[in-house]
Each structure stands twice: as C-alpha cells, then as structure tokens.
Amino acid sequence: MLVVFLQFVSRYVFNSSIPWTEEVARYLMIVVAFAGSIICARKNSHIFLDFFHLYIPARASKWLFAAMDAVTTVFFAYAAWTGITLVQRTGNQRMISIDVSRSYLIWVVVISLALTAAVTLYRLVKTLRS
C-alpha cells in the first residue's frame, strides 16, 4: 500500500512519477496474490462448485472433495515445478527500474505454489483418514 500511495502522490500531487514504483507495486501484488493462495488452501476457500455435494450422499461427497483436493494438489505441484524451470531459464534477467534479479520474485511464487500444494495434500490425507 505504501508503494502505491507513493506512486499516487508523486504522480498526481507532484506531477512527477517515481520510476520504480509501478514495477515494484506490480511485483508486490503478484507476491501478495500467490502468498494469499496458501491461506485460501488452508481455509479451504478456493473457488469450487459448492452445489453437487449438497444433493449426493455424504460418502460420495467425501470422495468428491478428495478428488478435488487431489486435482488441486497436482495442479499446484505442477505449477511449482514449471516455476523452477522458469527460474532456471530466466534467472539472470534483471528488473527494469531497479537492479534486482527477477528470480527472487519467481522463487517467492514457486515457494508459495509448493506450500499451497503441501497444504492441499495435507487436507487430502486428512479427508481420506476421516
């Protein structure tokens, strides 16, 4: 919020935008979104169709949720694996406005995806044991 506020003030109050604020705000928004996915996985608040399980038996509903958790775990694990490949290919690129490697941002995303996959896998195991 501070970076966006600084960008707003410098652009509209002083009529001279600070060059690095837009890029840094964009990257911070990416970090917040992917770190938030861990919280969504922990609270089981990712978007899904919450309609069918109301009209099927409880045992079938349990297996439906287990299947959803399995698919979600595979998706996030594959996305993390793909992110590792991306870091290996583009790890030497630098940000445009500040001299920092973009690989830091990608590693934060990869770690967030891996943690989301781990949390979902934990929930899958917990669902199957109950």
A tleap script that builds the chain and sets N, CA, C and O, in Angstrom:
source leaprc.protein.ff14SB
mol = sequence {
  NMET LEU VAL VAL PHE LEU GLN PHE VAL SER
  ARG TYR VAL PHE ASN SER SER ILE PRO TRP
  THR GLU GLU VAL ALA ARG TYR LEU MET ILE
  VAL VAL ALA PHE ALA GLY SER ILE ILE CYS
  ALA ARG LYS ASN SER HIE ILE PHE LEU ASP
  PHE PHE HIE LEU TYR ILE PRO ALA ARG ALA
  SER LYS TRP LEU PHE ALA ALA MET ASP ALA
  VAL THR THR VAL PHE PHE ALA TYR ALA ALA
  TRP THR GLY ILE THR LEU VAL GLN ARG THR
  GLY ASN GLN ARG MET ILE SER ILE ASP VAL
  SER ARG SER TYR LEU ILE TRP VAL VAL VAL
  ILE SER LEU ALA LEU THR ALA ALA VAL THR
  LEU TYR ARG LEU VAL LYS THR LEU ARG CSER
}
set mol.1.N position { 0.822 -1.192 0.000 }
set mol.1.CA position { 0.000 0.000 0.000 }
set mol.1.C position { 0.862 1.249 0.000 }
set mol.1.O position { 0.517 2.256 -0.618 }
set mol.2.N position { 1.983 1.174 0.697 }
set mol.2.CA position { 2.859 2.330 0.769 }
set mol.2.C position { 3.447 2.676 -0.598 }
set mol.2.O position { 3.538 3.850 -0.955 }
set mol.3.N position { 3.841 1.667 -1.353 }
set mol.3.CA position { 4.422 1.912 -2.676 }
set mol.3.C position { 3.376 2.511 -3.611 }
set mol.3.O position { 3.677 3.447 -4.352 }
set mol.4.N position { 2.156 1.986 -3.587 }
set mol.4.CA position { 1.088 2.524 -4.437 }
set mol.4.C position { 0.741 3.950 -4.010 }
set mol.4.O position { 0.521 4.815 -4.859 }
set mol.5.N position { 0.692 4.198 -2.711 }
set mol.5.CA position { 0.420 5.547 -2.229 }
set mol.5.C position { 1.523 6.509 -2.669 }
set mol.5.O position { 1.243 7.631 -3.093 }
set mol.6.N position { 2.773 6.067 -2.566 }
set mol.6.CA position { 3.893 6.890 -3.010 }
set mol.6.C position { 3.800 7.172 -4.510 }
set mol.6.O position { 4.093 8.281 -4.956 }
set mol.7.N position { 3.401 6.187 -5.268 }
set mol.7.CA position { 3.221 6.374 -6.705 }
set mol.7.C position { 2.108 7.388 -6.987 }
set mol.7.O position { 2.263 8.268 -7.834 }
set mol.8.N position { 1.006 7.260 -6.286 }
set mol.8.CA position { -0.119 8.184 -6.461 }
set mol.8.C position { 0.285 9.622 -6.120 }
set mol.8.O position { 0.023 10.546 -6.890 }
set mol.9.N position { 0.914 9.796 -4.979 }
set mol.9.CA position { 1.302 11.134 -4.540 }
set mol.9.C position { 2.305 11.748 -5.505 }
set mol.9.O position { 2.181 12.915 -5.875 }
set mol.10.N position { 3.290 10.970 -5.912 }
set mol.10.CA position { 4.309 11.531 -6.805 }
set mol.10.C position { 3.738 11.867 -8.181 }
set mol.10.O position { 4.181 12.823 -8.819 }
set mol.11.N position { 2.777 11.101 -8.634 }
set mol.11.CA position { 2.221 11.337 -9.969 }
set mol.11.C position { 1.199 12.469 -9.978 }
set mol.11.O position { 1.260 13.344 -10.841 }
set mol.12.N position { 0.267 12.465 -9.037 }
set mol.12.CA position { -0.837 13.419 -9.106 }
set mol.12.C position { -0.655 14.677 -8.249 }
set mol.12.O position { -1.259 15.712 -8.531 }
set mol.13.N position { 0.164 14.591 -7.220 }
set mol.13.CA position { 0.386 15.768 -6.389 }
set mol.13.C position { 1.603 16.547 -6.878 }
set mol.13.O position { 1.540 17.764 -7.055 }
set mol.14.N position { 2.718 15.832 -7.096 }
set mol.14.CA position { 3.951 16.498 -7.522 }
set mol.14.C position { 4.128 16.519 -9.036 }
set mol.14.O position { 5.046 17.157 -9.550 }
set mol.15.N position { 3.245 15.819 -9.748 }
set mol.15.CA position { 3.258 15.783 -11.209 }
set mol.15.C position { 4.582 15.254 -11.769 }
set mol.15.O position { 5.005 15.641 -12.859 }
set mol.16.N position { 5.226 14.370 -11.016 }
set mol.16.CA position { 6.481 13.756 -11.448 }
set mol.16.C position { 6.555 12.356 -10.835 }
set mol.16.O position { 6.869 12.204 -9.655 }
set mol.17.N position { 6.269 11.357 -11.629 }
set mol.17.CA position { 6.188 9.988 -11.133 }
set mol.17.C position { 7.570 9.420 -10.810 }
set mol.17.O position { 8.533 9.642 -11.544 }
set mol.18.N position { 7.649 8.697 -9.717 }
set mol.18.CA position { 8.889 8.000 -9.361 }
set mol.18.C position { 8.968 6.747 -10.236 }
set mol.18.O position { 8.023 5.958 -10.249 }
set mol.19.N position { 10.060 6.544 -10.962 }
set mol.19.CA position { 10.097 5.499 -11.999 }
set mol.19.C position { 9.935 4.064 -11.489 }
set mol.19.O position { 9.346 3.240 -12.188 }
set mol.20.N position { 10.427 3.747 -10.324 }
set mol.20.CA position { 10.441 2.359 -9.880 }
set mol.20.C position { 9.154 1.904 -9.214 }
set mol.20.O position { 8.955 0.703 -9.032 }
set mol.21.N position { 8.268 2.836 -8.843 }
set mol.21.CA position { 7.097 2.465 -8.044 }
set mol.21.C position { 6.119 1.567 -8.791 }
set mol.21.O position { 5.537 0.665 -8.187 }
set mol.22.N position { 5.923 1.789 -10.088 }
set mol.22.CA position { 4.952 0.981 -10.828 }
set mol.22.C position { 5.396 -0.478 -10.929 }
set mol.22.O position { 4.596 -1.388 -10.711 }
set mol.23.N position { 6.658 -0.702 -11.256 }
set mol.23.CA position { 7.153 -2.071 -11.377 }
set mol.23.C position { 7.175 -2.779 -10.027 }
set mol.23.O position { 6.785 -3.943 -9.938 }
set mol.24.N position { 7.618 -2.107 -8.993 }
set mol.24.CA position { 7.671 -2.711 -7.664 }
set mol.24.C position { 6.264 -3.008 -7.156 }
set mol.24.O position { 6.038 -4.057 -6.554 }
set mol.25.N position { 5.320 -2.108 -7.386 }
set mol.25.CA position { 3.928 -2.351 -6.963 }
set mol.25.C position { 3.351 -3.561 -7.687 }
set mol.25.O position { 2.631 -4.353 -7.079 }
set mol.26.N position { 3.651 -3.718 -8.966 }
set mol.26.CA position { 3.163 -4.870 -9.727 }
set mol.26.C position { 3.729 -6.167 -9.156 }
set mol.26.O position { 2.997 -7.141 -8.981 }
set mol.27.N position { 5.021 -6.182 -8.867 }
set mol.27.CA position { 5.633 -7.398 -8.331 }
set mol.27.C position { 5.145 -7.704 -6.917 }
set mol.27.O position { 4.972 -8.869 -6.559 }
set mol.28.N position { 4.925 -6.671 -6.120 }
set mol.28.CA position { 4.391 -6.906 -4.774 }
set mol.28.C position { 2.968 -7.455 -4.827 }
set mol.28.O position { 2.584 -8.277 -3.994 }
set mol.29.N position { 2.187 -6.998 -5.810 }
set mol.29.CA position { 0.835 -7.530 -5.964 }
set mol.29.C position { 0.877 -9.015 -6.335 }
set mol.29.O position { 0.048 -9.795 -5.866 }
set mol.30.N position { 1.827 -9.402 -7.165 }
set mol.30.CA position { 1.991 -10.815 -7.523 }
set mol.30.C position { 2.349 -11.630 -6.289 }
set mol.30.O position { 1.791 -12.706 -6.074 }
set mol.31.N position { 3.264 -11.133 -5.484 }
set mol.31.CA position { 3.676 -11.836 -4.267 }
set mol.31.C position { 2.499 -11.993 -3.311 }
set mol.31.O position { 2.302 -13.070 -2.747 }
set mol.32.N position { 1.718 -10.934 -3.122 }
set mol.32.CA position { 0.568 -10.999 -2.220 }
set mol.32.C position { -0.461 -12.006 -2.726 }
set mol.32.O position { -1.034 -12.754 -1.934 }
set mol.33.N position { -0.698 -12.031 -4.039 }
set mol.33.CA position { -1.687 -12.959 -4.599 }
set mol.33.C position { -1.274 -14.412 -4.386 }
set mol.33.O position { -2.095 -15.232 -3.975 }
set mol.34.N position { -0.019 -14.739 -4.659 }
set mol.34.CA position { 0.406 -16.130 -4.515 }
set mol.34.C position { 0.594 -16.531 -3.059 }
set mol.34.O position { 0.356 -17.685 -2.702 }
set mol.35.N position { 1.015 -15.598 -2.216 }
set mol.35.CA position { 1.094 -15.909 -0.788 }
set mol.35.C position { -0.313 -16.084 -0.219 }
set mol.35.O position { -0.521 -16.888 0.690 }
set mol.36.N position { -1.270 -15.339 -0.746 }
set mol.36.CA position { -2.655 -15.493 -0.317 }
set mol.36.C position { -3.251 -16.830 -0.693 }
set mol.36.O position { -4.186 -17.299 -0.044 }
set mol.37.N position { -2.714 -17.457 -1.748 }
set mol.37.CA position { -3.231 -18.774 -2.136 }
set mol.37.C position { -2.954 -19.820 -1.059 }
set mol.37.O position { -3.705 -20.787 -0.928 }
set mol.38.N position { -1.894 -19.635 -0.297 }
set mol.38.CA position { -1.606 -20.550 0.807 }
set mol.38.C position { -2.704 -20.440 1.870 }
set mol.38.O position { -3.176 -21.448 2.396 }
set mol.39.N position { -3.096 -19.219 2.172 }
set mol.39.CA position { -4.152 -19.002 3.163 }
set mol.39.C position { -5.477 -19.557 2.662 }
set mol.39.O position { -6.232 -20.157 3.427 }
set mol.40.N position { -5.761 -19.357 1.381 }
set mol.40.CA position { -7.001 -19.897 0.811 }
set mol.40.C position { -7.016 -21.418 0.881 }
set mol.40.O position { -8.052 -22.017 1.167 }
set mol.41.N position { -5.878 -22.042 0.622 }
set mol.41.CA position { -5.814 -23.501 0.704 }
set mol.41.C position { -5.997 -23.976 2.143 }
set mol.41.O position { -6.666 -24.979 2.390 }
set mol.42.N position { -5.402 -23.256 3.087 }
set mol.42.CA position { -5.519 -23.644 4.494 }
set mol.42.C position { -6.953 -23.509 4.997 }
set mol.42.O position { -7.423 -24.339 5.775 }
set mol.43.N position { -7.642 -22.468 4.554 }
set mol.43.CA position { -9.022 -22.240 4.992 }
set mol.43.C position { -10.043 -22.921 4.082 }
set mol.43.O position { -11.247 -22.812 4.314 }
set mol.44.N position { -9.575 -23.615 3.057 }
set mol.44.CA position { -10.436 -24.300 2.095 }
set mol.44.C position { -11.416 -23.314 1.456 }
set mol.44.O position { -12.612 -23.588 1.356 }
set mol.45.N position { -10.898 -22.176 1.030 }
set mol.45.CA position { -11.758 -21.146 0.455 }
set mol.45.C position { -11.447 -20.842 -1.000 }
set mol.45.O position { -11.845 -19.797 -1.514 }
set mol.46.N position { -10.728 -21.759 -1.681 }
set mol.46.CA position { -10.553 -21.602 -3.118 }
set mol.46.C position { -11.895 -21.796 -3.803 }
set mol.46.O position { -12.790 -22.442 -3.257 }
set mol.47.N position { -12.033 -21.252 -4.968 }
set mol.47.CA position { -13.297 -21.305 -5.696 }
set mol.47.C position { -13.561 -22.733 -6.171 }
set mol.47.O position { -12.690 -23.367 -6.767 }
set mol.48.N position { -14.763 -23.232 -5.906 }
set mol.48.CA position { -15.203 -24.527 -6.425 }
set mol.48.C position { -16.723 -24.536 -6.447 }
set mol.48.O position { -17.375 -23.700 -5.820 }
set mol.49.N position { -17.265 -25.480 -7.166 }
set mol.49.CA position { -18.718 -25.602 -7.237 }
set mol.49.C position { -19.220 -26.254 -5.960 }
set mol.49.O position { -18.925 -27.416 -5.681 }
set mol.50.N position { -19.964 -25.506 -5.209 }
set mol.50.CA position { -20.473 -25.970 -3.921 }
set mol.50.C position { -21.938 -26.385 -4.057 }
set mol.50.O position { -22.745 -26.145 -3.159 }
set mol.51.N position { -22.266 -26.995 -5.161 }
set mol.51.CA position { -23.654 -27.310 -5.441 }
set mol.51.C position { -23.922 -28.811 -5.395 }
set mol.51.O position { -24.877 -29.259 -4.761 }
set mol.52.N position { -23.069 -29.589 -6.074 }
set mol.52.CA position { -23.344 -31.006 -6.246 }
set mol.52.C position { -23.305 -31.795 -4.943 }
set mol.52.O position { -24.103 -32.712 -4.746 }
set mol.53.N position { -22.383 -31.442 -4.058 }
set mol.53.CA position { -22.242 -32.243 -2.831 }
set mol.53.C position { -23.463 -32.106 -1.914 }
set mol.53.O position { -23.650 -32.925 -1.014 }
set mol.54.N position { -24.281 -31.096 -2.129 }
set mol.54.CA position { -25.492 -30.946 -1.316 }
set mol.54.C position { -26.553 -31.994 -1.663 }
set mol.54.O position { -27.416 -32.302 -0.841 }
set mol.55.N position { -26.489 -32.536 -2.873 }
set mol.55.CA position { -27.525 -33.452 -3.352 }
set mol.55.C position { -27.047 -34.880 -3.530 }
set mol.55.O position { -27.773 -35.717 -4.066 }
set mol.56.N position { -25.836 -35.164 -3.089 }
set mol.56.CA position { -25.338 -36.542 -3.169 }
set mol.56.C position { -25.101 -37.058 -1.756 }
set mol.56.O position { -24.997 -36.261 -0.824 }
set mol.57.N position { -25.015 -38.367 -1.580 }
set mol.57.CA position { -24.781 -38.915 -0.236 }
set mol.57.C position { -23.452 -38.430 0.359 }
set mol.57.O position { -22.533 -38.038 -0.361 }
set mol.58.N position { -23.381 -38.467 1.673 }
set mol.58.CA position { -22.205 -37.952 2.386 }
set mol.58.C position { -20.932 -38.685 1.986 }
set mol.58.O position { -19.880 -38.062 1.847 }
set mol.59.N position { -21.012 -40.003 1.800 }
set mol.59.CA position { -19.823 -40.771 1.416 }
set mol.59.C position { -19.328 -40.373 0.033 }
set mol.59.O position { -18.124 -40.236 -0.184 }
set mol.60.N position { -20.255 -40.188 -0.903 }
set mol.60.CA position { -19.866 -39.750 -2.247 }
set mol.60.C position { -19.320 -38.321 -2.212 }
set mol.60.O position { -18.407 -37.981 -2.964 }
set mol.61.N position { -19.880 -37.494 -1.341 }
set mol.61.CA position { -19.402 -36.129 -1.196 }
set mol.61.C position { -17.960 -36.108 -0.692 }
set mol.61.O position { -17.146 -35.299 -1.137 }
set mol.62.N position { -17.659 -37.005 0.236 }
set mol.62.CA position { -16.293 -37.108 0.760 }
set mol.62.C position { -15.321 -37.444 -0.363 }
set mol.62.O position { -14.245 -36.852 -0.448 }
set mol.63.N position { -15.686 -38.382 -1.218 }
set mol.63.CA position { -14.811 -38.771 -2.328 }
set mol.63.C position { -14.725 -37.671 -3.382 }
set mol.63.O position { -13.696 -37.523 -4.040 }
set mol.64.N position { -15.787 -36.907 -3.545 }
set mol.64.CA position { -15.755 -35.771 -4.461 }
set mol.64.C position { -14.762 -34.718 -3.971 }
set mol.64.O position { -13.970 -34.192 -4.753 }
set mol.65.N position { -14.809 -34.415 -2.674 }
set mol.65.CA position { -13.860 -33.456 -2.111 }
set mol.65.C position { -12.430 -33.993 -2.164 }
set mol.65.O position { -11.491 -33.229 -2.389 }
set mol.66.N position { -12.258 -35.284 -1.961 }
set mol.66.CA position { -10.918 -35.875 -2.058 }
set mol.66.C position { -10.394 -35.762 -3.489 }
set mol.66.O position { -9.220 -35.458 -3.702 }
set mol.67.N position { -11.260 -36.006 -4.461 }
set mol.67.CA position { -10.845 -35.887 -5.867 }
set mol.67.C position { -10.483 -34.436 -6.195 }
set mol.67.O position { -9.508 -34.181 -6.902 }
set mol.68.N position { -11.264 -33.498 -5.686 }
set mol.68.CA position { -10.954 -32.078 -5.916 }
set mol.68.C position { -9.608 -31.714 -5.282 }
set mol.68.O position { -8.809 -31.000 -5.889 }
set mol.69.N position { -9.358 -32.196 -4.079 }
set mol.69.CA position { -8.076 -31.926 -3.428 }
set mol.69.C position { -6.927 -32.557 -4.184 }
set mol.69.O position { -5.853 -31.964 -4.278 }
set mol.70.N position { -7.129 -33.743 -4.724 }
set mol.70.CA position { -6.073 -34.410 -5.496 }
set mol.70.C position { -5.746 -33.627 -6.765 }
set mol.70.O position { -4.576 -33.417 -7.088 }
set mol.71.N position { -6.772 -33.202 -7.474 }
set mol.71.CA position { -6.551 -32.426 -8.699 }
set mol.71.C position { -5.869 -31.100 -8.364 }
set mol.71.O position { -4.960 -30.668 -9.073 }
set mol.72.N position { -6.309 -30.458 -7.285 }
set mol.72.CA position { -5.714 -29.189 -6.876 }
set mol.72.C position { -4.255 -29.365 -6.480 }
set mol.72.O position { -3.411 -28.539 -6.829 }
set mol.73.N position { -3.954 -30.432 -5.756 }
set mol.73.CA position { -2.576 -30.700 -5.357 }
set mol.73.C position { -1.686 -30.900 -6.579 }
set mol.73.O position { -0.590 -30.343 -6.653 }
set mol.74.N position { -2.154 -31.685 -7.522 }
set mol.74.CA position { -1.373 -31.930 -8.742 }
set mol.74.C position { -1.165 -30.622 -9.511 }
set mol.74.O position { -0.071 -30.357 -10.007 }
set mol.75.N position { -2.212 -29.813 -9.606 }
set mol.75.CA position { -2.098 -28.547 -10.333 }
set mol.75.C position { -1.046 -27.643 -9.706 }
set mol.75.O position { -0.161 -27.146 -10.403 }
set mol.76.N position { -1.134 -27.425 -8.386 }
set mol.76.CA position { -0.185 -26.525 -7.734 }
set mol.76.C position { 1.237 -27.094 -7.738 }
set mol.76.O position { 2.199 -26.337 -7.868 }
set mol.77.N position { 1.382 -28.399 -7.598 }
set mol.77.CA position { 2.718 -29.003 -7.657 }
set mol.77.C position { 3.314 -28.851 -9.052 }
set mol.77.O position { 4.498 -28.543 -9.195 }
set mol.78.N position { 2.497 -29.067 -10.080 }
set mol.78.CA position { 2.987 -28.902 -11.450 }
set mol.78.C position { 3.344 -27.444 -11.725 }
set mol.78.O position { 4.347 -27.167 -12.384 }
set mol.79.N position { 2.541 -26.520 -11.231 }
set mol.79.CA position { 2.835 -25.095 -11.412 }
set mol.79.C position { 4.152 -24.724 -10.713 }
set mol.79.O position { 4.931 -23.933 -11.245 }
set mol.80.N position { 4.400 -25.284 -9.535 }
set mol.80.CA position { 5.667 -25.024 -8.842 }
set mol.80.C position { 6.836 -25.600 -9.627 }
set mol.80.O position { 7.880 -24.961 -9.757 }
set mol.81.N position { 6.661 -26.805 -10.149 }
set mol.81.CA position { 7.719 -27.434 -10.953 }
set mol.81.C position { 8.012 -26.601 -12.199 }
set mol.81.O position { 9.171 -26.415 -12.568 }
set mol.82.N position { 6.971 -26.107 -12.836 }
set mol.82.CA position { 7.149 -25.260 -14.012 }
set mol.82.C position { 7.845 -23.960 -13.633 }
set mol.82.O position { 8.647 -23.439 -14.407 }
set mol.83.N position { 7.549 -23.434 -12.457 }
set mol.83.CA position { 8.212 -22.233 -11.982 }
set mol.83.C position { 9.700 -22.436 -11.768 }
set mol.83.O position { 10.498 -21.536 -12.031 }
set mol.84.N position { 10.079 -23.619 -11.291 }
set mol.84.CA position { 11.509 -23.932 -11.138 }
set mol.84.C position { 12.190 -23.916 -12.497 }
set mol.84.O position { 13.296 -23.396 -12.640 }
set mol.85.N position { 11.529 -24.483 -13.488 }
set mol.85.CA position { 12.076 -24.461 -14.849 }
set mol.85.C position { 12.208 -23.024 -15.346 }
set mol.85.O position { 13.192 -22.681 -16.002 }
set mol.86.N position { 11.227 -22.189 -15.038 }
set mol.86.CA position { 11.270 -20.788 -15.445 }
set mol.86.C position { 12.441 -20.063 -14.788 }
set mol.86.O position { 13.116 -19.266 -15.440 }
set mol.87.N position { 12.688 -20.325 -13.525 }
set mol.87.CA position { 13.820 -19.693 -12.836 }
set mol.87.C position { 15.130 -20.116 -13.487 }
set mol.87.O position { 16.033 -19.296 -13.652 }
set mol.88.N position { 15.241 -21.375 -13.855 }
set mol.88.CA position { 16.469 -21.852 -14.484 }
set mol.88.C position { 16.700 -21.197 -15.843 }
set mol.88.O position { 17.845 -20.971 -16.235 }
set mol.89.N position { 15.635 -20.896 -16.554 }
set mol.89.CA position { 15.779 -20.297 -17.891 }
set mol.89.C position { 15.953 -18.779 -17.845 }
set mol.89.O position { 16.661 -18.213 -18.677 }
set mol.90.N position { 15.323 -18.127 -16.894 }
set mol.90.CA position { 15.330 -16.654 -16.880 }
set mol.90.C position { 15.931 -16.084 -15.604 }
set mol.90.O position { 15.670 -14.929 -15.267 }
set mol.91.N position { 16.717 -16.855 -14.899 }
set mol.91.CA position { 17.244 -16.422 -13.605 }
set mol.91.C position { 18.202 -15.255 -13.664 }
set mol.91.O position { 18.419 -14.586 -12.653 }
set mol.92.N position { 18.782 -14.992 -14.825 }
set mol.92.CA position { 19.759 -13.903 -14.907 }
set mol.92.C position { 19.141 -12.583 -15.363 }
set mol.92.O position { 19.860 -11.591 -15.489 }
set mol.93.N position { 17.846 -12.541 -15.612 }
set mol.93.CA position { 17.199 -11.290 -16.021 }
set mol.93.C position { 17.031 -10.371 -14.814 }
set mol.93.O position { 16.798 -10.821 -13.692 }
set mol.94.N position { 17.156 -9.088 -15.074 }
set mol.94.CA position { 17.047 -8.081 -14.022 }
set mol.94.C position { 15.755 -7.291 -14.202 }
set mol.94.O position { 15.204 -7.231 -15.301 }
set mol.95.N position { 15.281 -6.691 -13.123 }
set mol.95.CA position { 14.141 -5.788 -13.221 }
set mol.95.C position { 14.564 -4.554 -14.009 }
set mol.95.O position { 15.746 -4.215 -14.060 }
set mol.96.N position { 13.596 -3.892 -14.618 }
set mol.96.CA position { 13.911 -2.754 -15.477 }
set mol.96.C position { 14.288 -1.521 -14.665 }
set mol.96.O position { 15.281 -0.860 -14.966 }
set mol.97.N position { 13.509 -1.212 -13.648 }
set mol.97.CA position { 13.709 0.058 -12.937 }
set mol.97.C position { 14.709 -0.021 -11.788 }
set mol.97.O position { 15.342 0.980 -11.452 }
set mol.98.N position { 14.858 -1.192 -11.184 }
set mol.98.CA position { 15.858 -1.355 -10.125 }
set mol.98.C position { 16.715 -2.571 -10.466 }
set mol.98.O position { 16.254 -3.511 -11.114 }
set mol.99.N position { 17.939 -2.537 -10.030 }
set mol.99.CA position { 18.888 -3.588 -10.397 }
set mol.99.C position { 18.793 -4.773 -9.433 }
set mol.99.O position { 19.687 -5.007 -8.619 }
set mol.100.N position { 17.691 -5.508 -9.546 }
set mol.100.CA position { 17.448 -6.693 -8.729 }
set mol.100.C position { 17.024 -7.815 -9.667 }
set mol.100.O position { 16.295 -7.581 -10.630 }
set mol.101.N position { 17.473 -9.015 -9.389 }
set mol.101.CA position { 17.135 -10.150 -10.232 }
set mol.101.C position { 15.652 -10.499 -10.121 }
set mol.101.O position { 15.082 -10.473 -9.030 }
set mol.102.N position { 15.033 -10.824 -11.251 }
set mol.102.CA position { 13.634 -11.253 -11.248 }
set mol.102.C position { 13.471 -12.641 -10.639 }
set mol.102.O position { 12.360 -13.040 -10.291 }
set mol.103.N position { 14.551 -13.363 -10.510 }
set mol.103.CA position { 14.456 -14.716 -9.965 }
set mol.103.C position { 13.955 -14.708 -8.524 }
set mol.103.O position { 13.343 -15.684 -8.089 }
set mol.104.N position { 14.198 -13.627 -7.769 }
set mol.104.CA position { 13.668 -13.546 -6.402 }
set mol.104.C position { 12.146 -13.605 -6.411 }
set mol.104.O position { 11.535 -14.326 -5.623 }
set mol.105.N position { 11.546 -12.841 -7.310 }
set mol.105.CA position { 10.093 -12.845 -7.431 }
set mol.105.C position { 9.592 -14.234 -7.816 }
set mol.105.O position { 8.628 -14.734 -7.236 }
set mol.106.N position { 10.239 -14.846 -8.781 }
set mol.106.CA position { 9.793 -16.157 -9.248 }
set mol.106.C position { 9.962 -17.199 -8.145 }
set mol.106.O position { 9.128 -18.094 -8.017 }
set mol.107.N position { 11.027 -17.099 -7.346 }
set mol.107.CA position { 11.210 -18.047 -6.248 }
set mol.107.C position { 10.119 -17.889 -5.190 }
set mol.107.O position { 9.669 -18.881 -4.616 }
set mol.108.N position { 9.692 -16.667 -4.929 }
set mol.108.CA position { 8.599 -16.464 -3.978 }
set mol.108.C position { 7.330 -17.124 -4.500 }
set mol.108.O position { 6.599 -17.758 -3.739 }
set mol.109.N position { 7.066 -16.977 -5.793 }
set mol.109.CA position { 5.892 -17.605 -6.406 }
set mol.109.C position { 6.010 -19.131 -6.337 }
set mol.109.O position { 5.042 -19.811 -5.996 }
set mol.110.N position { 7.179 -19.665 -6.655 }
set mol.110.CA position { 7.391 -21.122 -6.630 }
set mol.110.C position { 7.187 -21.669 -5.215 }
set mol.110.O position { 6.522 -22.688 -5.033 }
set mol.111.N position { 7.750 -21.003 -4.228 }
set mol.111.CA position { 7.605 -21.453 -2.836 }
set mol.111.C position { 6.134 -21.377 -2.408 }
set mol.111.O position { 5.636 -22.265 -1.717 }
set mol.112.N position { 5.449 -20.313 -2.823 }
set mol.112.CA position { 4.019 -20.191 -2.492 }
set mol.112.C position { 3.212 -21.315 -3.133 }
set mol.112.O position { 2.330 -21.886 -2.492 }
set mol.113.N position { 3.505 -21.633 -4.384 }
set mol.113.CA position { 2.799 -22.723 -5.063 }
set mol.113.C position { 3.092 -24.064 -4.399 }
set mol.113.O position { 2.190 -24.884 -4.229 }
set mol.114.N position { 4.341 -24.288 -4.025 }
set mol.114.CA position { 4.700 -25.553 -3.364 }
set mol.114.C position { 4.022 -25.669 -2.000 }
set mol.114.O position { 3.539 -26.741 -1.635 }
set mol.115.N position { 3.984 -24.575 -1.251 }
set mol.115.CA position { 3.304 -24.609 0.048 }
set mol.115.C position { 1.798 -24.807 -0.116 }
set mol.115.O position { 1.173 -25.492 0.694 }
set mol.116.N position { 1.218 -24.220 -1.144 }
set mol.116.CA position { -0.205 -24.428 -1.410 }
set mol.116.C position { -0.464 -25.888 -1.745 }
set mol.116.O position { -1.448 -26.465 -1.283 }
set mol.117.N position { 0.412 -26.493 -2.546 }
set mol.117.CA position { 0.272 -27.916 -2.863 }
set mol.117.C position { 0.413 -28.765 -1.610 }
set mol.117.O position { -0.317 -29.742 -1.442 }
set mol.118.N position { 1.340 -28.409 -0.728 }
set mol.118.CA position { 1.539 -29.179 0.505 }
set mol.118.C position { 0.329 -29.070 1.430 }
set mol.118.O position { -0.093 -30.065 2.021 }
set mol.119.N position { -0.224 -27.878 1.556 }
set mol.119.CA position { -1.402 -27.695 2.402 }
set mol.119.C position { -2.585 -28.476 1.843 }
set mol.119.O position { -3.331 -29.099 2.598 }
set mol.120.N position { -2.758 -28.445 0.528 }
set mol.120.CA position { -3.859 -29.183 -0.097 }
set mol.120.C position { -3.655 -30.681 0.041 }
set mol.120.O position { -4.616 -31.420 0.255 }
set mol.121.N position { -2.414 -31.139 -0.080 }
set mol.121.CA position { -2.119 -32.561 0.113 }
set mol.121.C position { -2.424 -32.984 1.548 }
set mol.121.O position { -2.965 -34.066 1.777 }
set mol.122.N position { -2.080 -32.137 2.507 }
set mol.122.CA position { -2.394 -32.423 3.907 }
set mol.122.C position { -3.901 -32.552 4.103 }
set mol.122.O position { -4.370 -33.454 4.797 }
set mol.123.N position { -4.659 -31.637 3.481 }
set mol.123.CA position { -6.111 -31.694 3.590 }
set mol.123.C position { -6.661 -32.954 2.921 }
set mol.123.O position { -7.626 -33.541 3.410 }
set mol.124.N position { -6.059 -33.373 1.813 }
set mol.124.CA position { -6.467 -34.598 1.138 }
set mol.124.C position { -6.256 -35.818 2.051 }
set mol.124.O position { -7.144 -36.660 2.182 }
set mol.125.N position { -5.107 -35.901 2.662 }
set mol.125.CA position { -4.817 -37.012 3.576 }
set mol.125.C position { -5.770 -36.999 4.758 }
set mol.125.O position { -6.260 -38.044 5.187 }
set mol.126.N position { -6.029 -35.804 5.282 }
set mol.126.CA position { -6.957 -35.663 6.412 }
set mol.126.C position { -8.369 -36.087 5.993 }
set mol.126.O position { -9.068 -36.729 6.777 }
set mol.127.N position { -8.795 -35.748 4.796 }
set mol.127.CA position { -10.121 -36.137 4.306 }
set mol.127.C position { -10.208 -37.645 4.139 }
set mol.127.O position { -11.221 -38.247 4.492 }
set mol.128.N position { -9.169 -38.258 3.609 }
set mol.128.CA position { -9.189 -39.696 3.381 }
set mol.128.C position { -9.148 -40.489 4.692 }
set mol.128.O position { -9.677 -41.598 4.759 }
set mol.129.N position { -8.528 -39.931 5.725 }
set mol.129.CA position { -8.453 -40.630 7.014 }
set mol.129.C position { -9.732 -40.520 7.813 }
set mol.129.O position { -9.984 -41.358 8.679 }
set mol.130.N position { -10.552 -39.507 7.549 }
set mol.130.CA position { -11.771 -39.341 8.343 }
set mol.130.C position { -12.887 -40.235 7.856 }
set mol.130.O position { -13.982 -40.216 8.418 }
savepdb mol mol.pdb
quit
